[in-house]
């Protein structure tokens, strides 16, 4: 369609008759083939058509400027990401051969958007990171807004938020954050670089031993970083402490135990599911491991729960922004304009809250059902 606008006569010569049937009308999902094989075949056909158009554009001397048309540049980028030539036929790239989701175009209409998932939610777009005050007896105001592609990990944003707050002399001594922002490295960096304590739940130990609650998790082992020895709950020390061969998973060291100790151990079933191999304990760097264990112990205390309860208000902020201001629907295209929309949303919410605070309107308590209220009345 874009080429048809700027070079209609040229395109009319290049386009075979079947293109009018294939692309003359808007493509809707209900009209696409239903079987996997038929969809793959159609994808191959479309891949060949797109490549044919790109090759024709590259070959023309009279219209050499066509390659600079934004839609053509987008088509070229998407075809490079999604297709591969196999014996003269353009087929979909295997998922393992495609760029990472953070680099992959998710929509030809907005090249800044990215596809992401969070639990059961899937979307193509952006993320917004809101920071608000939670002091008692003052209105809770949004003091920082960050907008990122949907694929940006949350724990990458703490340093960005702190840098923004520091420029405006709003850096707090404590920052309440949810689990997505509280990696072990973030806990350390924030305290060291910004003198800000991150308060929030950290990720649970993902091992089956910890998840089942019946096995020996990392927290049950005594870790001596100075001597580089781990001691199991049965009292047996590790026999080796070696660098991990695949550090990308965050594990820096592997503490290995002896077969002579592990094989006859009466607690083996609680420690490992390996048939013959002894327990191998994957460990992070010492400072990260200690920070994580300390945080996991702290979040089980009543003092932590009381302190962290102040953060509950930010969930209502997200809800207010979504329901009252349409936060999840981008009115514009591109990261910069979407960020401007989010800034305007934050300003609107702040004006509402300041107005209600000056008018003496109290914050509405969390609603509970009629049935739940009976418990307090009994």
C-alpha positions in Angstrom: 0.0 0.0 0.0 2.8 2.4 0.8 4.6 1.7 -2.5 1.2 2.0 -4.3 0.9 5.6 -3.0 4.4 6.8 -4.1 5.0 4.7 -7.2 1.7 3.3 -8.5 2.7 2.8 -12.2 5.9 1.0 -11.3 4.1 -1.3 -8.8 1.3 -2.1 -11.3 4.0 -3.5 -13.7 5.7 -5.5 -10.9 2.7 -7.0 -9.2 1.4 -10.4 -10.5 -2.4 -10.9 -10.8 -2.5 -13.2 -7.7 -1.2 -10.4 -5.5 -4.5 -8.5 -5.9 -6.4 -11.5 -4.6 -3.9 -12.1 -1.8 -3.3 -8.6 -0.6 -6.1 -6.5 -2.0 -8.3 -6.7 1.1 -7.4 -6.4 4.8 -6.2 -9.7 6.2 -8.3 -11.0 9.2 -7.4 -13.9 11.3 -10.7 -15.7 10.7 -9.9 -15.8 6.9 -6.5 -17.5 7.4 -6.0 -21.3 7.1 -7.0 -23.3 10.1 -4.4 -26.1 10.0 -0.8 -25.7 10.9 0.5 -27.0 7.6 -1.7 -24.7 5.6 -0.6 -21.7 7.7 3.1 -22.6 7.1 2.4 -22.9 3.4 0.8 -19.5 3.3 3.7 -18.0 5.3 6.1 -19.4 2.7 4.1 -17.9 -0.1 4.0 -14.5 1.6 7.7 -14.7 2.4 8.4 -15.2 -1.3 6.2 -12.4 -2.3 7.8 -10.0 0.1 11.3 -11.0 -1.1 10.2 -10.6 -4.7 9.1 -7.0 -4.0 12.3 -6.2 -2.1 14.5 -7.6 -5.0 12.5 -5.5 -7.5 13.0 -2.4 -5.5 16.7 -3.1 -5.3 16.9 -3.7 -9.0 15.2 -0.5 -10.2 17.4 2.4 -11.3 14.5 4.8 -12.1 13.0 4.5 -8.6 16.1 3.9 -6.6 14.6 6.1 -3.8 12.0 3.4 -3.1 14.4 1.7 -0.7 14.2 4.7 1.6 10.4 4.5 2.0 9.9 3.8 5.7 7.5 0.9 5.1 10.0 -0.7 2.7 12.7 -0.4 5.3 10.4 -2.0 7.9 9.5 -4.8 5.5 13.2 -5.5 4.9 13.9 -5.6 8.6 11.0 -7.9 9.4 11.8 -10.3 6.5 15.4 -10.5 7.8 14.2 -11.3 11.3 11.4 -13.7 10.4 12.5 -15.5 7.2 15.4 -17.6 6.0 16.1 -18.9 2.5 16.1 -22.6 2.2 16.7 -24.1 -1.3 15.4 -21.0 -3.0 12.2 -20.9 -0.8 11.7 -18.3 2.0 10.4 -20.1 5.1 9.9 -19.0 8.7 13.1 -18.9 10.8 13.1 -21.4 13.6 12.5 -19.7 16.9 16.0 -20.4 18.1 17.5 -18.6 15.1 15.4 -15.4 15.5 16.7 -12.3 17.4 16.0 -12.0 21.1 12.5 -10.6 21.9 14.0 -7.4 23.0 15.3 -6.8 19.4 12.4 -8.4 17.5 9.9 -6.1 15.8 6.5 -6.9 17.2 4.3 -4.6 15.1 5.0 -3.0 11.7 3.0 0.0 12.9 5.1 0.9 15.9 8.7 -0.3 15.7 9.4 0.5 19.4 6.8 -1.9 20.8 7.8 -5.4 21.9 5.9 -8.6 22.8 6.1 -9.7 26.4 4.3 -11.9 28.9 3.8 -11.7 32.6 2.1 -14.7 34.2 -1.1 -15.1 32.2 -1.0 -11.7 30.5 0.4 -11.2 27.0 0.7 -7.9 25.2 2.6 -5.9 22.5 3.6 -2.5 23.7 5.5 -0.9 26.6 6.0 -1.0 30.4 5.5 2.0 32.7 7.3 2.2 36.1 5.7 4.5 38.6 7.3 5.7 41.8 5.2 7.5 44.4 5.6 8.8 47.9 4.0 6.8 50.8 4.6 9.2 53.8 1.8 9.3 56.4 -0.4 12.4 56.6 0.6 13.6 53.1 -0.9 12.9 49.7 0.7 10.1 47.9 2.1 11.7 44.7 3.8 10.1 41.7 7.4 11.5 41.6 8.9 9.6 38.8 7.7 7.9 35.6 9.8 5.6 33.4 8.6 4.1 30.1 10.4 1.1 28.6 9.8 -1.5 25.9 7.8 -4.4 27.2 10.8 -6.7 27.3 12.9 -4.6 29.7 13.4 -6.5 32.9 12.1 -4.6 35.9 15.3 -5.0 38.0 17.2 -3.0 35.3 15.2 0.1 36.2 16.0 0.7 39.9 19.3 2.4 39.0 17.5 4.5 36.3 14.8 5.6 38.8 17.3 6.5 41.5 19.4 8.5 39.0 16.3 10.5 38.0 15.2 11.0 41.6 18.7 12.1 42.6 18.8 14.8 40.0 15.7 16.4 41.6 16.9 15.8 45.2 14.1 13.2 45.8 16.2 10.2 46.5 14.8 8.3 49.5 16.6 6.3 52.1 14.2 3.4 51.6 12.6 2.3 48.4 9.7 -0.2 48.6 9.5 -2.3 45.5 7.9 -5.5 44.4 9.6 -8.8 43.6 10.5 -8.0 40.0 12.8 -5.2 41.2 14.7 -7.0 44.0 17.4 -9.2 42.5 20.4 -9.8 44.7 22.6 -7.5 42.6 20.1 -4.7 42.8 20.0 -5.0 46.6 23.8 -4.6 46.7 24.1 -1.9 44.0 21.4 0.3 45.5 22.9 0.3 48.9 26.4 0.8 47.7 25.9 3.4 44.9 22.8 5.3 46.1 22.7 4.6 49.9 19.1 3.4 49.4 17.8 0.3 51.1 15.5 -1.7 48.8 12.6 -3.1 50.8 10.7 -5.9 49.1 10.2 -9.6 48.7 12.9 -11.4 46.8 12.5 -14.4 44.5 12.1 -17.7 46.3 14.6 -20.5 45.8 13.4 -22.1 42.6 14.8 -25.6 43.3 12.4 -28.5 43.8 13.8 -29.0 47.3 12.7 -25.5 48.4 9.4 -25.6 46.5 8.4 -28.9 47.9 9.2 -27.8 51.4 10.4 -31.3 52.3 13.9 -31.3 50.8 17.2 -29.7 51.7 17.4 -26.3 49.9 20.4 -24.0 49.7 19.3 -22.2 52.9 19.8 -25.5 54.8 23.5 -25.7 53.9 26.2 -23.8 55.8 28.2 -21.8 53.3 31.8 -20.8 54.3 32.9 -18.4 51.6 36.3 -17.8 53.2 37.2 -21.5 53.1 35.1 -22.2 50.0 33.3 -25.1 51.7 29.7 -26.0 51.9 28.4 -28.2 54.7 25.2 -30.3 54.2 22.5 -30.7 56.9 24.0 -34.1 57.7 27.3 -32.5 58.5 29.3 -33.6 55.5 31.6 -30.9 53.8 31.8 -30.4 50.1 34.9 -32.0 48.4 35.2 -29.3 45.6 34.4 -25.7 45.0 34.8 -24.9 41.3 33.7 -22.1 38.9 30.4 -22.8 37.1 30.9 -23.7 33.4 27.7 -21.9 32.4 27.7 -18.5 34.3 24.9 -17.1 32.3 22.4 -18.7 34.7 23.7 -16.6 37.5 25.5 -19.5 39.3 29.1 -18.6 39.8 30.3 -21.6 41.9 29.5 -25.2 42.1 30.1 -27.0 45.4 30.2 -30.7 44.9 29.8 -33.4 47.6 31.4 -36.8 47.8 29.7 -40.0 46.5 30.9 -41.8 49.6 28.9 -39.4 51.7 25.8 -38.9 49.5 25.2 -42.5 48.3 24.6 -44.1 51.7 23.1 -41.0 53.3 19.6 -41.8 54.7 18.4 -38.3 53.7 19.5 -38.6 50.0 15.9 -38.6 48.7 15.4 -35.2 50.3 18.6 -33.8 48.8 18.9 -35.0 45.2 17.0 -36.9 42.5 20.1 -38.0 40.7 20.5 -41.8 40.5 24.2 -41.9 41.1 25.7 -38.5 41.2 26.1 -36.7 44.6 24.5 -33.3 45.4 25.9 -30.4 43.5 25.1 -27.0 45.0 25.0 -24.0 42.6 26.0 -20.8 44.3 26.0 -17.1 43.4 28.8 -14.8 44.1 29.3 -14.6 47.9 27.9 -11.1 48.4 24.9 -11.9 46.3 24.2 -15.2 48.1 24.5 -13.5 51.5 22.3 -10.6 50.5 19.6 -13.0 49.1 19.6 -15.2 52.2 19.4 -12.2 54.5 16.5 -10.8 52.5 14.6 -14.1 52.5 15.0 -14.4 56.3 13.9 -10.8 56.8 10.7 -11.1 54.7 9.3 -13.7 57.0 9.2 -11.3 60.0 6.3 -9.2 61.2 8.4 -6.1 61.1 9.0 -6.5 57.3 5.3 -7.1 56.7 4.4 -3.9 58.6 7.0 -1.9 56.7 6.1 -3.3 53.3 2.4 -2.7 53.8 3.0 1.0 53.0 3.6 -0.1 49.4 0.1 -1.4 48.9 -1.1 2.0 47.8 0.8 1.8 44.5 -1.4 -1.0 43.3 -4.4 1.4 43.6 -2.4 4.0 41.7 -2.0 1.6 38.7 -5.7 0.8 38.9 -6.6 4.5 39.0 -4.4 5.2 36.0 -5.9 2.2 34.1 -9.5 2.8 34.8 -9.7 6.6 35.0 -7.0 7.5 32.5 -6.8 4.6 30.1 -3.1 3.9 30.9 -3.0 0.6 29.0 -4.2 2.1 25.7 -1.5 4.0 23.9 -2.9 7.0 22.1 0.2 7.6 20.0 2.9 5.7 18.2 6.4 5.4 19.5 8.2 5.2 22.9 8.7 9.0 23.2 5.1 9.9 22.7 3.8 7.0 24.8 6.1 8.3 27.6 4.6 11.8 27.2 1.1 10.2 27.6 2.2 8.5 30.8 3.7 11.7 32.2 0.4 13.5 31.5 -1.4 10.7 33.3 0.8 11.0 36.3 0.2 14.8 36.4 -3.6 14.2 36.2 -3.5 11.8 39.1 -1.4 14.1 41.2 -3.8 17.0 40.6 -6.7 14.8 41.7 -4.9 13.7 44.8 -3.7 17.1 45.9 -7.3 18.5 45.3 -8.8 15.7 47.4 -6.2 16.2 50.2 -6.8 19.9 50.3 -10.5 19.3 50.5 -10.0 17.0 53.4 -11.3 13.9 51.5 -10.0 10.8 53.2 -8.4 7.9 51.3 -11.0 5.2 50.8 -10.2 2.0 52.7 -9.9 -1.2 50.9 -13.4 -2.7 50.3 -14.4 -6.0 51.7 -17.4 -8.2 51.0 -20.5 -8.3 53.2 -19.5 -11.9 54.1 -15.9 -10.9 55.0 -17.2 -8.1 57.3 -19.1 -10.7 59.4 -15.8 -12.0 60.7 -15.0 -8.7 62.4 -18.6 -8.3 63.7 -18.7 -11.8 65.4 
